[in-house]
């Protein structure tokens, strides 16, 4: 009789455990997928991107960037262009698009937070000269 009672208790405990675990597993599967771009932007202040729209990517000529995205709101002294109010597709990540050029072609694309964009465009001193970003 002890054997039957023990087996019954074990089955009841296993059933209770399964009922408690199953809703947790279902909830974990229903959770929204991780937004890695938004997480990286929040954590690092910037995230590298592959393209800005269908026509601007690494290697695109500077004149083509201007034709497709328009004039940059801010052009830094090193030739970097800043475009505010950009977003990454299928993500909550929003910020300023940073387009860097090397020899007249796009060399880097990234999205930065407003704080990083403001720091990039803030006046900087080099020796005795103050370097200022040009706003267009």
ZITAWO-V901812 format. One record per helix or strand. SS is the DSSP state (H for helix, E for strand). FROM is the first residue (numbers start at 1). TO is the last residue. If there is no record, write none. Layout:
# ZITAWO-V901812
SS_FROM_TO / SS_FROM_TO
This chain:
# ZITAWO-V901812
H_2_30 / H_36_44 / E_46_48 / E_51_52 / E_56_57 / E_61_61 / H_62_69 / E_74_75 / E_81_87 / E_94_102 / E_105_112 / H_114_121 / E_124_126 / E_129_131 / E_134_135
